[in-house]
Amino acid sequence: MAIVNRTPDSFFDKGATFDDEPAFAAAARAIEEGAAILDIGGVKAGPGEEVTVEEELRRTVPFVAELRRRHPEVVISVDTWRAEVGDAVCEVGADLLNDAWGGVDPGLAEVAAKHRVGLVCTHAGGAEPRTRPHRVEYADVMADILRVTRGLAERAVELGVPRESVIIDPGHDFGKNTRHSLEATRRLPEMADTGWPVLVSLSNKDFVGESIDRPVNERLLGTLATTAVSAWLGARVYRVHQVRETRETLDMVAAIAGTREPAVARRGLA
């Protein structure tokens, strides 16, 4: 799942895909490098200037419509917590709603059911959108993740979202400190064992940066290490900025696991 931010203040690319043509070019490049899903976001996850519903719609709806026309084969996801935005992007061709803020707007799942599209059900620890965690505590962080994500997933299915189109996400960094996110990572098998496909959004996040003491633009190696571990532990979908590097990491993990043949086989055969 490749990230294409339609924001002027995104934490990683600093607005590089805010304008239409750079965003379309980034989407095409991501597909070429191996992305199966494009995740379009119109609001920065962290604190910043207010983005109204109207502005989020302006940033996402026309772009999704044109992206659908240019790339009919790709899965288009939209990262939003707002039902109004979800409804509008589904009308123009979105296939998946990425609810990164843990069902703060219950209407978003209803929109997914109405349009029969997929839904990502995320654990955000009850945090309000665009806020940072402060002294968050859990008796058992994975128990809370499982309780919330399974509840959101079952509700979505009851509303009419196709079961095979529901994904759960532990929500790294969202409502969590670094130790919470690290524990969630090493306990990913507990999420995989639920039977719901697991999405991880690890790319260049603060828990990676704090673990190895690196700024945002120097977190690729830490991200890829976390990606490899997550793949081995059962994650299925990876929301990323750097597609080619992630694709190669996942291909290597699959080759080691025996679920993917080597791309070539020459050594020792000549």
N, C-alpha and C positions, 0 to 999 in steps of 0.2 A: 504494500500500500504506500504509494508515493505521496508526499505532502506537497500541495500547491497552495500557498498562502496568498489570499487576495487582501492582504493587509499592508499598510505602510510601515508598521512597527513590529513585525514578527521578530522573535528573539534570536533566531538563527540567521535568516537571510536578509534581515533588515529592510524588508520591503522590495526585494529584487523581483518579485512576481506580482507586484501590486497592479502594474499596468497590464493591459490585455495581451499584447503581443509577446512580451517576455514570459507571461504565464502560459500561453499556448505553446511556446517553444519549449518551456520546461516540461509541460505535460507530454509532448511528443518525444522528448529526450528520455523521459522516465519510462515510457512504454517501450522504446527501443532498447533500453537497458534492462528490461525484464519486469517492470511493474505490471501487475494484473489489475490493480485498483488504483484510482486517483482520488485522493481525499482533498476536497476543496474547503478551505476555511475562510470565513469573512470577518472573524473577530479574533484578535490576539488572545491567547489563553490567560496571560498574566494581566496584572493591573495596567491601566493606561487610559487614554481618552475614551469617553463614552461612545459606544457605537449603537445607534438606535436600530430598531427593527427595520426601518425604512432604508437605512444605510447598509445594513447587512444584506438586505434583499438586492439593493443596487449592485453590491460587490459580487454577488453569487449567482443570481438567477440568469441574467443574460449570458454570463460566462458558461454556466452549466449547459444552457441550451445550445450554444455554439460548440462546446466540447462534445456534446452528444452527437451533433451533426458531423463533426470531423472524425470522431472515433467511436463509431457505433458498436465496436467489439469490446470496448473496455468497460469495466465496472466503475461507475461514478459514485463516489461517496461524498457526503457533505457533512462537515464537522459543525454542528450547531446544537444548542440546547433549546431553541425556540420553535414551538409548534408552527407558528406562522411561516417561518422560514422553511421548515421542513416541508410543509404543504406546497409552497411555491416552487421549490426546487424539484420536488417529485413530479409536479405538473409538467415540467420541461425535460424530464428524463433521468433524474437521479435514481440510482438503484439501491442505495444504502444510506441510512442516517446514522452518523457517528455521534452518539450522545455522550460526550466526554465528561459531563457534569452530573452523571448519576441520576437521571430522571427528575431533575429539579422542576421541569415542566412536564407533568404527567401526560399532557396532550400530545407530546411528540410520539410516544408509542402508539397513540390512537391514530395519528397521521400515518405512521408506518403501516398499521393494519389497514387503513382506508385504501392506501395505494399498493398494498401487498408487496412492499419493499423490505429490505433487510434492516436490522437494527443492532447497533453495538451498545451493549448494556455495561456501563462502567461503574466501578467503585470510586467515589470521590470523597468518602468520609463525611458526607453531609455538608460539604463546603459550598458556599455560594459561588456562582460563576465569577471568574476573574479575581479570585482572592488567593492569597498564599497561606499555607498552613502555619499555625502558630501554637507551639506546645501541644500538639495533638497526641493523644494517648489512646492505645487500644489494649485491652486485656489479652487479645489474640488477634493480630491484624488479619491473618488469613481467614480465621473464622468469620470476621466481619465482612471481608471481601466475598466469601462464599455466600453468606446470608443475603447480602445486598444484591449481588449480581444474579444469583439464582432466582431471587424474588422478582427482580426486574424482568428477567428472561421468561419466567413462567407467566407473569402478567401480560407480557407482549404476546405470547402464544394464545392466551385466553382471549385477548382482544382481536386476534385474527392474523397476527404476523406469522408467516410460515415458519414452522419450527426449524427447518433447515437453513433459514435465513437469519437466525439469531446468533450473535457472537457475544462472548463476555470478555471483559478487559479489567485487569486488576488496578488500573489507573495509577501507574508509577508517577510519583511526585504529587499527584492530586490528593490533597488532604492527608499527606504523609511526609514524614521526614526521611532522610536518607536510609536510616536503619530499617524503617518500615518497608521501603521499596526494595532493599536488598533481601529482606526476609520474604517478601512476596515473590521475588524472583526464584529463590532457591526452593520455594514451596509450590511452584507452578504445577507439579504433578497433581496436587490436590484439586486444582481447577480443571486440568485436563481430564481427571477421573470423573467429573460431573457429566461428561458426554457433550457439553457445549464446546464449540470451537473457541480457542483462546486467542485473543489479539493482544499484542504487547506494543506499547508506544514508548520506545526506549531512547529514541534518537537524540543524542546530544543533551540529554536532560541533566538537571542539577544533581540527581543522585549519582550519576556517572561522574560528573565533574568533581563532586565532593569526595567520591571514593578514591580518585587518583589525583586530586588537586590540579585540575586543568580548567582553563576558561572555555567558553562555549565553542570557539573555533579550533580547539585542540582535543576534542572528545571522541573523535572517530574511532580510534583503537579501542577505547573503553566501551564504546557503543557496540562495536563488532564482537568483542569478547562476550558482552552480555547477550547479544543476539545469538551467538553460537550456543551458549549455555541454555538459553530459553528454548531454542530449537530442540536441543537434546532432551529437555524436560517436558516437551509436549506442546509448545506454542504453535499456532498455525498461521497467524497473520501478523505482519510486521510493518508498523507505520514508521516510515523513514524519510530522511532528507536525501541521503546518499544511496541511490538505488543500485548502481553497478556493484559497489563494494559489498552491499548487503546480499545481493543475489549470489555473488561468488561465495560468500561466507555460508549461506544456506545450502548452496549446491555441495560444498565441501562436507558439511555436516551430514547431508543426505548420503553422500558417497561413503562416508565412514560408517553410517548406520546401515548401509546396504539397501537403501530404498531408491538409490539412483546409481546408474552405471557410470563409470568414468567417461568423460567426454571423448577421450582417445585411449587406446590400449596398445602401446608399442613396446614398452619396456620388457625385456626378457623374451620377446617373441621372435626377434630377428636372428 
